[in-house]
Amino acid sequence: MAQVDIMIGGRNYQLACRDGDENRLRFLADIVDKEVVRISEQLHVAGDIRRIMLASLLLADQNEDIKDEARHLQSQNEQLQQQKEQLTETLRLNQEKLKMEQEEKERLAVLIEGYAERMENIVNRLDDKPQAS
């Protein structure tokens, strides 16, 4: 276990932490210290323990607000994911329908072309027949 010296509210503290977590602990202690200083300047709260307790409560409140926002964003993300999946399926079905319609148009074009050739042959045969007087 590593030992880390931190300062909060103008007082030094020595804390133990896992090896490798020293910088993280210093970083977090700095956040708490800044909150204690802010409280001391704005609210003029007497007593180190009260300032640290109030700073801890305010930071915990901020943390809960962030968690609530994260849950809200996660819920929105899930809804958007569902909408994306629905739209993707709708797109796939529309592409499939469009392909089928295109194939049907091509089939009808071939039929119409065949009918046109047959009609042309009938007209040519009628033109070739001798006229009855």
C-alpha atoms as a printed R data frame, in Angstrom:
    type eleno elety resid chain resno       x      y        z
1   ATOM     1    CA   MET     A     1   0.000  0.000    0.000
2   ATOM     2    CA   ALA     A     2   1.189  3.457   -0.873
3   ATOM     3    CA   GLN     A     3   1.049  6.434    1.474
4   ATOM     4    CA   VAL     A     4  -0.064  9.788    0.065
5   ATOM     5    CA   ASP     A     5   0.092 13.203    1.711
6   ATOM     6    CA   ILE     A     6  -2.857 15.409    0.792
7   ATOM     7    CA   MET     A     7  -4.098 18.793    1.916
8   ATOM     8    CA   ILE     A     8  -7.759 19.614    2.456
9   ATOM     9    CA   GLY     A     9  -8.925 22.849    3.980
10  ATOM    10    CA   GLY     A    10  -5.400 23.881    4.888
11  ATOM    11    CA   ARG     A    11  -4.697 20.691    6.849
12  ATOM    12    CA   ASN     A    12  -2.374 17.874    5.861
13  ATOM    13    CA   TYR     A    13  -3.572 14.300    5.913
14  ATOM    14    CA   GLN     A    14  -1.748 11.080    5.196
15  ATOM    15    CA   LEU     A    15  -3.840  8.405    3.497
16  ATOM    16    CA   ALA     A    16  -3.132  4.904    2.298
17  ATOM    17    CA   CYS     A    17  -4.128  3.776   -1.150
18  ATOM    18    CA   ARG     A    18  -3.362  0.995   -3.595
19  ATOM    19    CA   ASP     A    19  -0.077  1.238   -5.411
20  ATOM    20    CA   GLY     A    20  -0.595  3.199   -8.595
21  ATOM    21    CA   ASP     A    21  -3.608  5.154   -7.290
22  ATOM    22    CA   GLU     A    22  -1.557  7.952   -5.743
23  ATOM    23    CA   ASN     A    23  -2.161 10.503   -8.497
24  ATOM    24    CA   ARG     A    24  -5.892  9.736   -8.573
25  ATOM    25    CA   LEU     A    25  -6.128 10.240   -4.796
26  ATOM    26    CA   ARG     A    26  -4.274 13.566   -5.065
27  ATOM    27    CA   PHE     A    27  -6.597 14.632   -7.868
28  ATOM    28    CA   LEU     A    28  -9.711 13.779   -5.830
29  ATOM    29    CA   ALA     A    29  -8.301 15.463   -2.719
30  ATOM    30    CA   ASP     A    30  -7.725 18.599   -4.801
31  ATOM    31    CA   ILE     A    31 -11.402 18.585   -5.836
32  ATOM    32    CA   VAL     A    32 -12.491 18.284   -2.200
33  ATOM    33    CA   ASP     A    33 -10.022 20.972   -1.131
34  ATOM    34    CA   LYS     A    34 -11.330 23.413   -3.747
35  ATOM    35    CA   GLU     A    35 -14.897 22.768   -2.576
36  ATOM    36    CA   VAL     A    36 -13.891 23.341    1.077
37  ATOM    37    CA   VAL     A    37 -12.187 26.615    0.097
38  ATOM    38    CA   ARG     A    38 -15.255 27.695   -1.888
39  ATOM    39    CA   ILE     A    39 -17.548 26.915    1.046
40  ATOM    40    CA   SER     A    40 -15.234 28.726    3.447
41  ATOM    41    CA   GLU     A    41 -15.218 31.826    1.249
42  ATOM    42    CA   GLN     A    42 -18.931 31.879    0.424
43  ATOM    43    CA   LEU     A    43 -20.641 30.560    3.525
44  ATOM    44    CA   HIS     A    44 -18.174 31.365    6.293
45  ATOM    45    CA   VAL     A    45 -18.803 28.018    7.976
46  ATOM    46    CA   ALA     A    46 -16.804 27.573   11.174
47  ATOM    47    CA   GLY     A    47 -14.928 24.377   11.951
48  ATOM    48    CA   ASP     A    48 -12.868 22.144    9.674
49  ATOM    49    CA   ILE     A    49 -15.110 19.138   10.151
50  ATOM    50    CA   ARG     A    50 -18.236 21.116    9.257
51  ATOM    51    CA   ARG     A    51 -16.605 22.573    6.125
52  ATOM    52    CA   ILE     A    52 -15.342 19.163    5.020
53  ATOM    53    CA   MET     A    53 -18.727 17.572    5.797
54  ATOM    54    CA   LEU     A    54 -20.588 20.261    3.851
55  ATOM    55    CA   ALA     A    55 -18.138 19.987    0.942
56  ATOM    56    CA   SER     A    56 -18.613 16.195    0.952
57  ATOM    57    CA   LEU     A    57 -22.395 16.551    0.924
58  ATOM    58    CA   LEU     A    58 -22.301 19.087   -1.927
59  ATOM    59    CA   LEU     A    59 -19.941 16.907   -3.944
60  ATOM    60    CA   ALA     A    60 -22.134 13.858   -3.253
61  ATOM    61    CA   ASP     A    61 -25.156 15.873   -4.445
62  ATOM    62    CA   GLN     A    62 -23.312 16.862   -7.629
63  ATOM    63    CA   ASN     A    63 -22.328 13.236   -8.111
64  ATOM    64    CA   GLU     A    64 -25.953 12.101   -7.794
65  ATOM    65    CA   ASP     A    65 -27.069 14.779  -10.269
66  ATOM    66    CA   ILE     A    66 -24.467 13.504  -12.736
67  ATOM    67    CA   LYS     A    67 -25.611  9.911  -12.186
68  ATOM    68    CA   ASP     A    68 -29.236 10.942  -12.760
69  ATOM    69    CA   GLU     A    69 -28.249 12.720  -15.968
70  ATOM    70    CA   ALA     A    70 -26.242  9.683  -17.069
71  ATOM    71    CA   ARG     A    71 -29.266  7.426  -16.459
72  ATOM    72    CA   HIS     A    72 -31.460  9.837  -18.406
73  ATOM    73    CA   LEU     A    73 -28.978  9.930  -21.282
74  ATOM    74    CA   GLN     A    74 -28.700  6.130  -21.218
75  ATOM    75    CA   SER     A    75 -32.477  5.877  -21.460
76  ATOM    76    CA   GLN     A    76 -32.517  8.340  -24.363
77  ATOM    77    CA   ASN     A    77 -29.722  6.394  -26.020
78  ATOM    78    CA   GLU     A    78 -31.700  3.151  -25.694
79  ATOM    79    CA   GLN     A    79 -34.786  4.822  -27.194
80  ATOM    80    CA   LEU     A    80 -32.734  6.202  -30.069
81  ATOM    81    CA   GLN     A    81 -31.188  2.772  -30.618
82  ATOM    82    CA   GLN     A    82 -34.671  1.243  -30.826
83  ATOM    83    CA   GLN     A    83 -35.756  3.949  -33.265
84  ATOM    84    CA   LYS     A    84 -32.641  3.310  -35.332
85  ATOM    85    CA   GLU     A    85 -33.399 -0.406  -35.438
86  ATOM    86    CA   GLN     A    86 -37.002  0.284  -36.458
87  ATOM    87    CA   LEU     A    87 -35.910  2.712  -39.163
88  ATOM    88    CA   THR     A    88 -33.276  0.266  -40.390
89  ATOM    89    CA   GLU     A    89 -35.935 -2.447  -40.672
90  ATOM    90    CA   THR     A    90 -38.315 -0.043  -42.432
91  ATOM    91    CA   LEU     A    91 -35.545  0.905  -44.842
92  ATOM    92    CA   ARG     A    92 -34.758 -2.755  -45.526
93  ATOM    93    CA   LEU     A    93 -38.440 -3.500  -46.198
94  ATOM    94    CA   ASN     A    94 -38.780 -0.449  -48.451
95  ATOM    95    CA   GLN     A    95 -35.654 -1.437  -50.393
96  ATOM    96    CA   GLU     A    96 -37.026 -4.951  -50.780
97  ATOM    97    CA   LYS     A    97 -40.384 -3.557  -51.939
98  ATOM    98    CA   LEU     A    98 -38.649 -1.206  -54.373
99  ATOM    99    CA   LYS     A    99 -36.628 -4.094  -55.778
100 ATOM   100    CA   MET     A   100 -39.786 -6.174  -56.219
101 ATOM   101    CA   GLU     A   101 -41.535 -3.249  -57.909
102 ATOM   102    CA   GLN     A   102 -38.574 -2.759  -60.221
103 ATOM   103    CA   GLU     A   103 -38.574 -6.471  -61.088
104 ATOM   104    CA   GLU     A   104 -42.349 -6.257  -61.745
105 ATOM   105    CA   LYS     A   105 -41.831 -3.210  -64.015
106 ATOM   106    CA   GLU     A   106 -39.154 -5.087  -65.938
107 ATOM   107    CA   ARG     A   107 -41.440 -8.124  -66.269
108 ATOM   108    CA   LEU     A   108 -44.301 -5.914  -67.463
109 ATOM   109    CA   ALA     A   109 -41.992 -4.156  -69.920
110 ATOM   110    CA   VAL     A   110 -41.046 -7.527  -71.411
111 ATOM   111    CA   LEU     A   111 -44.746 -8.499  -71.658
112 ATOM   112    CA   ILE     A   112 -45.664 -5.164  -73.262
113 ATOM   113    CA   GLU     A   113 -42.799 -5.513  -75.721
114 ATOM   114    CA   GLY     A   114 -44.036 -9.023  -76.604
115 ATOM   115    CA   TYR     A   115 -47.594 -7.757  -77.063
116 ATOM   116    CA   ALA     A   116 -46.340 -4.903  -79.217
117 ATOM   117    CA   GLU     A   117 -44.452 -7.355  -81.441
118 ATOM   118    CA   ARG     A   118 -47.528 -9.551  -81.750
119 ATOM   119    CA   MET     A   119 -49.711 -6.564  -82.623
120 ATOM   120    CA   GLU     A   120 -47.173 -5.424  -85.190
121 ATOM   121    CA   ASN     A   121 -47.180 -8.909  -86.748
122 ATOM   122    CA   ILE     A   122 -50.988 -8.887  -86.905
123 ATOM   123    CA   VAL     A   123 -50.980 -5.458  -88.538
124 ATOM   124    CA   ASN     A   124 -48.339 -6.602  -91.052
125 ATOM   125    CA   ARG     A   125 -50.346 -9.710  -91.905
126 ATOM   126    CA   LEU     A   126 -53.475 -7.631  -92.365
127 ATOM   127    CA   ASP     A   127 -51.577 -5.239  -94.619
128 ATOM   128    CA   ASP     A   128 -50.257 -8.161  -96.689
129 ATOM   129    CA   LYS     A   129 -53.727 -9.677  -97.296
130 ATOM   130    CA   PRO     A   130 -55.306 -8.772 -100.615
131 ATOM   131    CA   GLN     A   131 -58.137 -6.347 -100.310
132 ATOM   132    CA   ALA     A   132 -61.572 -7.784 -101.151
133 ATOM   133    CA   SER     A   133 -63.455 -5.676 -103.678
